[in-house]
Amino acid sequence: MKNEVFLVILDYLIADLNRRKKSYSNINNNFGFFLNLEKENTENIKIHAKKLIDIYPDDIENDFIEEVIQFKDIICNFSAENKSSVINMLKALIQSQLSSTFPNVEIALRIFCSLPCSNVTGERSFSVLKRVKNYLRSSLSNEKLSALSILKIVAKRRYIYFAPGVFNS
């Protein structure tokens, strides 16, 4: 049971955690500068803004670089709570009616806030065993239970990661 089920589940969990870490690191590299915008120097802001323009050329215009530099000066007037997260920053930008002044900054913040990130995949692998071994299948041998668990985890994992329209990174 340990070799056939537990270690297989741990392998899937480790692979999912590594994939998730890579995704979060990628998102942080692209959008993380917004959280430290006040402390960033102008050159770093230009580099990060140019990177976002290259990633989203259809959504963000070249004026974005100058907008972010100007937005850095404006954000100093925001409260600490409004600067605490990107979604609070977006809300403050909209409520202060500055979104027409900084349209590309608003678009970039909306893109970041709408990126789908989920931590559910690894947890699903562990809850599979409850569905496989229920009271109707309590007489299953360990070998059959192991095979069913692995099939269920792999089938669920493929559906999650390879279904059309699902975000994969």
C-alpha positions in Angstrom: 0.0 0.0 0.0 2.8 2.4 0.9 4.7 1.9 -2.4 1.7 1.6 -4.6 -0.6 4.4 -3.3 1.1 6.7 -0.7 4.3 7.3 -2.6 2.5 7.8 -5.9 0.2 10.4 -4.3 3.2 12.1 -2.8 4.9 12.2 -6.2 1.8 13.9 -7.7 1.6 16.3 -4.8 5.3 17.2 -5.1 4.9 17.7 -8.9 1.8 19.9 -8.4 3.5 22.0 -5.7 6.5 22.5 -8.0 4.3 23.5 -10.8 2.3 25.9 -8.6 5.6 27.4 -7.2 6.7 28.0 -10.8 3.4 29.7 -11.7 3.4 31.9 -8.6 7.0 32.9 -9.2 6.2 33.8 -12.8 3.2 35.9 -11.7 5.3 37.6 -9.1 8.1 38.4 -11.5 5.6 40.0 -13.9 3.3 41.9 -11.5 5.1 41.9 -8.1 6.6 45.4 -8.7 3.2 46.9 -8.1 3.3 46.0 -4.4 6.6 47.9 -3.9 5.9 50.6 -6.4 6.8 53.4 -3.9 10.2 51.9 -3.2 11.1 50.9 -6.7 13.5 53.1 -8.7 12.5 54.5 -12.1 14.7 52.1 -14.0 13.3 49.0 -12.4 9.8 50.3 -13.1 10.6 50.8 -16.7 12.0 47.3 -17.0 9.0 45.7 -15.4 6.5 47.8 -17.3 8.3 47.0 -20.6 8.1 43.3 -19.7 4.3 43.6 -19.2 3.9 45.4 -22.5 5.7 42.5 -24.2 3.6 39.9 -22.5 0.2 41.7 -23.1 0.8 43.7 -26.4 -2.9 43.7 -27.3 -4.1 44.9 -23.9 -1.4 47.3 -22.7 -0.2 50.3 -24.7 3.4 51.7 -24.8 2.2 54.7 -22.7 2.1 52.2 -19.8 5.7 52.9 -18.9 5.1 56.6 -18.3 1.7 56.0 -16.6 3.3 53.7 -14.0 6.1 56.2 -13.3 3.4 58.9 -12.7 1.2 56.5 -10.8 4.2 55.9 -8.4 4.0 59.5 -7.4 0.2 59.4 -7.0 0.2 56.2 -4.9 2.1 58.0 -2.1 -1.2 59.8 -1.3 -3.1 56.5 -0.9 -3.7 55.1 2.6 -1.6 52.1 3.8 -4.6 49.9 3.5 -5.1 50.9 -0.2 -1.5 50.0 -0.9 -1.5 46.7 1.0 -2.7 44.6 -2.0 -3.1 44.9 -5.7 -6.9 44.5 -5.5 -7.1 47.3 -2.9 -4.9 49.4 -5.2 -7.3 48.8 -8.1 -10.3 49.7 -5.9 -8.6 52.9 -4.8 -7.7 53.8 -8.4 -11.3 53.4 -9.5 -12.8 55.1 -6.4 -10.5 58.1 -6.7 -11.7 58.4 -10.4 -8.1 58.2 -11.6 -8.7 55.3 -13.9 -9.3 57.6 -16.9 -5.9 59.2 -16.2 -4.1 55.8 -15.8 -6.1 53.5 -18.2 -3.2 51.1 -18.8 -2.4 50.8 -15.1 -6.0 49.9 -14.5 -5.9 47.3 -17.2 -2.6 45.8 -15.8 -4.1 45.6 -12.3 -7.3 44.0 -13.6 -5.3 41.4 -15.5 -3.4 40.6 -12.4 -6.5 40.4 -10.2 -8.2 38.1 -12.7 -5.4 35.6 -13.1 -6.7 32.2 -12.0 -4.6 30.8 -9.2 -5.7 27.8 -7.3 -4.3 25.6 -4.5 -6.9 22.9 -4.8 -5.2 20.3 -7.0 -3.0 18.8 -4.3 -5.7 18.6 -1.8 -8.0 16.8 -4.2 -5.5 14.0 -4.5 -5.9 13.2 -0.8 -9.7 13.4 -0.8 -9.9 10.9 -3.7 -9.3 8.0 -1.3 -12.6 8.7 0.6 -14.5 8.5 -2.7 -12.8 5.3 -3.8 -13.1 3.4 -0.6 -16.6 4.0 0.6 -18.9 1.6 2.5 -20.0 -0.1 -0.7 -16.4 -1.0 -1.6 -15.2 -1.9 1.9 -14.4 -5.4 0.9 -11.8 -4.4 -1.8 -8.4 -5.9 -1.6 -5.5 -3.6 -1.1 -4.2 -4.2 -4.6 -7.6 -3.3 -6.3 -7.9 -0.3 -3.9 -4.4 0.9 -4.9 -5.1 0.5 -8.6 -8.5 2.4 -8.3 -6.9 5.2 -6.3 -4.2 5.7 -8.8 -6.6 5.6 -11.7 -8.9 8.1 -10.0 -6.0 10.5 -9.2 -4.5 10.4 -12.7 -7.9 10.8 -14.4 -8.8 13.7 -12.2 -5.4 15.3 -12.7 -5.6 15.0 -16.5 -9.1 16.5 -16.5 -7.9 19.5 -14.4 -4.8 20.2 -16.4 -5.7 19.2 -19.9 -9.3 20.2 -20.2 -9.9 22.9 -22.9 -10.1 26.4 -21.5 -8.3 25.6 -18.2 -5.3 27.8 -17.3 -2.1 25.8 -17.4 1.3 27.3 -16.5 
